Amino acid sequence: MQIFLDTAEINEIRSRLDAGLVDGVTTNPSLIAKAGAGIFERVAEICDAVDGPVSAEVVATEADAMIAEGKRLAEIAPNVVVKLPLTAQGLVACRTFAEAGIQTNVTLCFSINQALMAAKAGASYISPFVGRVDDAGGDGIGLLAGIREVYDNFGYETEILAASMRGPAHVEAAAAVGCDAATIPPKVFDALVAHPLTEKGLAAFLKDWEATGRKGLD
Ligand code: G3P
């Protein structure tokens, strides 16, 4: 499964690239605003740092204006993915970009029907918001599983990008139901590797070794 970082903080991204575990980045207007950065400059910096797809979202709400904004974003770098809201106008823009060979990420998906429509509009990625579905009393992981089933039924190639992931349990569950990717905040990324028993076991190994009086492996 591909792992994307869901942030616009460039230092948070750069500091997590060395193990080759980060396959891409997603941003949204809230994340760019929080980072206090200009969208074009920040997306360019992220695209320069990361080889994989980098989602950059339009802020227009009418299809023509979304298309104009998306084209400007796509010109930043070849790995930009134009992020569009899951609205009727957003899907018009999505179809236009699909026909132009420009990658899209259709975001703010909360139902299987919405995901079906995005796939029919030629979306490259669909972003179901797992945490926000859970917050509203729904079943976020059930939504992912349902979309997986529908896409497989009809052979849609739109990749399922699980978003609004609040913790490691969401990531495990998204992987288990066959999502293609998950986008996660840096703190959740760190929590995928950390385990208290790993830390405890390592501390015991090192203590036993230190007791021999040896330095390093010698
Ligand atoms: O990138 C969009 C999505 O991941 C937002 O997550 O935590 O604001 O619901 P959240």
Residues whose N, C-alpha, C, O or C-beta is under 5 A from the ligand:
A	BS01	G3P	D6 N28 G131 R132 A163 S164 M165 T183
